[in-house]
Amino acid sequence: MDQREYVGRLLKAYCATPGTCGVVRRADRLVAAQLYQRGLPLIAVENALALAAVRRLVRPDGAAPLPTVRSLAYFLPVIDEVLATKVDPHYFQHVRSKLQRLTTGR
């Protein structure tokens, strides 16, 4: 996959992630290009987006709402965490399923 396709797919995934503003800014494009240049697998970045979204959605009752994420850079620590851990890929299928249940009520 070339840089253009990688960046496009990553930014589409970012905009679709619950809790984000759904808007791509120039800085987001630069971060996405840097992730491509670092050679990060797109699936790892997508897994990090899903994991961070679930963490933001699973909060204690009565907790104050979190502000909207307005930058792809917000996810960089979670991306690094996902890359540093040796987790069975099935775990991220579970995370994605949980995210779907949390956002659709099913």
C-alpha positions, 0 to 999 in steps of 0.5 A: 500500500502506498502512502496516499492509500495508507493516509486515506484509510487511516484518516477515514478510520480516525473520523469514524472512531467514536468520540472524535470530531470527525474532521481531518486537519492538516496536522492529522494528515502529517501525523498519518504520514509520519505513521506511514513513514515509521512503517507502522501496520495500518491494522495496528493503528486501527486497533489502537483507535478501537482500544482507545475508543472503548476505554473512553466509552467504558466509564464509571456511572456519573463520570463527567463526559470526556471532551471530543478528540480533535486530533489524531495525535491524541491516539499516539500513546495508545498506538505505541502501547499496541505496538509494544504489547504482544496481544493475541489478534483475537483480543482486538476482535473482541475490542471491536465487538465491544465497541460496536455493542457500546455504540449501537446498543446491541 
